Every structure is written in structure tokens, then in C-alpha cells.
Amino acid sequence: MKSTGAKESRQVSENELDLSLNGDQSDEVIQTLEPFRRMHPGDARSLSRLTANSVDLVVTSPPYWRKRDYKLENQIGQEKTPEEYVTNIISAMREWRRVLRPSGSVFLNIGDTYWQTSLQGIPSSIEVKAKKDGWRLRNRIVWVKSGGTPDPAKDRLTPRHEYILHFALNGYYYDLFGYAEQYSSKNTGANPGDVWTIKRERNLGKHLAPFPSEIAERVITLACPKYVCTKCGTPRRRIVQRTAELDPSRPQAKRAMELAKQKGLTPEHIAAIQATGISDAGKARFTQSGTNKNAEDVKRLAAEAKALLGGYFREFTFAKRKSCGWADCGCGVEFAPGVVLDPFMGTAKTLDVAQKLGRSCIGVDLDLSAVEERAQQ
Ligand SMILES: C[S@@+](CC[C@H](N)C(=O)[O-])C[C@H]1O[C@@H](n2cnc3c(N)ncnc32)[C@H](O)[C@@H]1O
């Protein structure tokens, strides 16, 4: 087929097709400072050693209400009422907001408590109060705890899950692409969903509530930047673009590729299909440059492609995406690894994972003996 488009160019190939994009696409060596690891004693509600806008991600698991008594002055968890407990968690979150950059997030692992035969609804109270306090609740992830000890209860089911609540402000850093590459089923890159089945980790020391490393691994992969500008504090976000590469194991996709080749579709046709979406080629509103002229071109190219491909048109909207580099703020200075904070550090599992993943980390706890005990083990 002959296209009359101004951007007529090479025919689409059966191989991956790069679409034009802005930003840094190279795999250049990024000048990055070394990650650091810091630990100090302190109260999660008053992080006086931390400056404002210095942390990219808080991942933490506070003591749950009326569970383990750590016998520490100023400890959270042994308040008389669930309301007092929730107030303390909210005041800690306010302090975390001070130290977080605007692109930061909080992932709070929290469980509920039975008290006088009733669940207290603590996770939902935290959700409601945090939202009133200005946070956006982005996900209520269910951690399904596989395994576990028998429960003597005869009149209720054994609790086998907890929550990981994701709170953020506007414009938070999020690398769903990088996360899905690691955690989607059969590595399809599809959104892996908000149910995480993770085995508890046993801890034979006196610290009875360890955090499974996989929780920290998932959260850091999702929401802690690898590179942050040392001048303006902007995280480098991944640039992801769609390709024209389809899954050849699906007969419809294979046929779509054959048709595209036979009919002489160009990369611009494919880009127009993807810009338009499956709903209606005639209503293309999204363009690559945003100009009206471009909008007209996209509309026309999408309509041409639809006429030639018929029902196979939609196949190109399922094309694979690929990572093309990292956006650059343009300050021209060094980058630093993102900083993870665990303000109820316990055994410092979160810090170990952050280090393993090349991020900087800060741990705070009223009592550092669990870290020392673990170091001796
Ligand atoms: C559930 S444990 C954390 C477990 C940790 N995620 C791990 O993997 O080891 C809770 C920790 O909070 C600490 N803690 C209790 N109240 C605190 C407070 N007000 N500020 C800081 N830490 C506190 C306790 O000492 C305990 O180490």
C-alpha cells in the first residue's frame, strides 16, 4: 500500500521497532555517588538527625497495637486504646513527610488486633486518618502469609494476612515497568497486582517480629529511585516506550505482523495505532508532539491502518514495551542513589535489602540491640 503521509518512511519490520521519544535513551555510565548506610537511636516521631527533603522512600513495620511489649520508654504499640495508637502512627507519618522529598512514598506494613473478641479495624482507621492528614492512599496491598503456626480459636478463622499500605503525595516516584519485569507472572510484564504471597521468615533471636526481605525488595524495586540529582533532588524516571514487537506465540498477533508487512505499513502507522488506542481510529486525540498538524497526521495514519488491518488493528495496542533509559533533569551534576528510611528498624532487614539493591539507607529505632544481636548471630 502507498501511504500519502508526510512522514512516509521505511516499511515496518517483523523485528522490534523503536518509536521516537524524548529523553536520554543511551545506556551510558551514570556518574553516581556511593550508597551510604546509617543507623541511630531515636523515636520514629521525631527524626531530629534527618534534614527535610532527604529521603526517597519509607518502608517500615511498626509494632502492632497490643502485641509485643518491647518495654521501652516512648514505645509505640502499648497505648490504652486503638485511637491513641493510630494518633501516634499518624504523628510519625507527619514527621516522615517532613524528611521525604516531594517524590517520596511510605509503605507501611500493618496488621490488626483482636481485642475483647473483636477486630479493632486498625489498618482502616490509619487509612482514614492519614487521608484526612493529606496523604493519598495509592494501594492496600494484601500480604498473604503462607505457612504459619496453628491457632487455637474455635469460633473464627485464623488470620493469614496483613496489609502493606502505600501512601504518597502528588508526583511520587514509581517504576512499575522495572517491578513487573521481575514480579509479573511468567515474566509477561503485566501489572502483577496487589496480593503478595510471601512466607514469613523465622527469627530465632529475641526479636520476634522480623520483616520478610521480599517485602522490602518489592517495595524498593517499585518506589525507590536508583538515581537522584544531587542538586535539585529530582529522581531519574525510567523512559518506557512501546515497540511494534508482538507475541508470535499468539496466532492473532502473528497474523497482524504478516498483514502489516504485506500491506506495507510504516512505523508511523504503528505509532498512530498505539497513540489512538483501540476505541476508534477516527477519534485520535493523543499525539506525540501535541500540535494540531500532528494530531491530523495521527488520525489519518490510524484510519489507514485500521482499513488495512481490520480486526487485527487492535493487536498492535498490546505490543511489548521496552525500557529506553532514564529521564534527566538537566542539572549536569552527579547523581546519588535513592535513600530508604526504616524508622522502626528492628533487625535492620530493610537496610540490608536496600544495600543489596544499591540504595542508601537509614535506620532508626528506640533500641539498637536487635541489630547488635543479629550481627553476633
Ligand atoms: C515490628 S519491629 C520492626 C521489625 C523490623 N521490620 C525487622 O524486620 O526487624 C518494631 C520495632 O519498633 C521499635 N520501636 C517501638 N517504638 C518505637 C518508637 N517510638 N520509635 C522508634 N522505634 C520504635 C522497636 O524497638 C522494634 O524494634
PDBQT file of the ligand as one rigid body, heavy atoms in Angstrom, charges set to zero:
ROOT
HETATM    1  C1  LIG A 401       7.947  -4.839  64.484  1.00  0.00    +0.000 C 
HETATM    2  S1  LIG A 401       9.521  -4.319  64.983  1.00  0.00    +0.000 S 
HETATM    3  C2  LIG A 401      10.295  -3.939  63.467  1.00  0.00    +0.000 C 
HETATM    4  C3  LIG A 401      10.760  -5.149  62.765  1.00  0.00    +0.000 C 
HETATM    5  C4  LIG A 401      11.658  -4.857  61.609  1.00  0.00    +0.000 C 
HETATM    6  N1  LIG A 401      10.860  -4.526  60.424  1.00  0.00    +0.000 N 
HETATM    7  C5  LIG A 401      12.530  -6.076  61.317  1.00  0.00    +0.000 C 
HETATM    8  O1  LIG A 401      12.460  -6.648  60.213  1.00  0.00    +0.000 OA
HETATM    9  O2  LIG A 401      13.299  -6.479  62.174  1.00  0.00    +0.000 OA
HETATM   10  C6  LIG A 401       9.203  -2.787  65.675  1.00  0.00    +0.000 C 
HETATM   11  C7  LIG A 401      10.419  -2.011  66.189  1.00  0.00    +0.000 C 
HETATM   12  O3  LIG A 401       9.957  -0.726  66.583  1.00  0.00    +0.000 OA
HETATM   13  C8  LIG A 401      10.757  -0.266  67.651  1.00  0.00    +0.000 C 
HETATM   14  N2  LIG A 401      10.015   0.844  68.280  1.00  0.00    +0.000 N 
HETATM   15  C9  LIG A 401       8.959   0.814  69.126  1.00  0.00    +0.000 A 
HETATM   16  N3  LIG A 401       8.526   2.066  69.382  1.00  0.00    +0.000 NA
HETATM   17  C10 LIG A 401       9.318   2.909  68.691  1.00  0.00    +0.000 A 
HETATM   18  C11 LIG A 401       9.368   4.317  68.513  1.00  0.00    +0.000 A 
HETATM   19  N4  LIG A 401       8.520   5.137  69.145  1.00  0.00    +0.000 N 
HETATM   20  N5  LIG A 401      10.295   4.843  67.680  1.00  0.00    +0.000 NA
HETATM   21  C12 LIG A 401      11.206   4.036  67.050  1.00  0.00    +0.000 A 
HETATM   22  N6  LIG A 401      11.222   2.703  67.181  1.00  0.00    +0.000 NA
HETATM   23  C13 LIG A 401      10.278   2.136  67.987  1.00  0.00    +0.000 A 
HETATM   24  C14 LIG A 401      11.009  -1.497  68.477  1.00  0.00    +0.000 C 
HETATM   25  O4  LIG A 401      12.194  -1.361  69.230  1.00  0.00    +0.000 OA
HETATM   26  C15 LIG A 401      11.111  -2.584  67.411  1.00  0.00    +0.000 C 
HETATM   27  O5  LIG A 401      12.466  -2.809  67.077  1.00  0.00    +0.000 OA
ENDROOT
TORSDOF 0
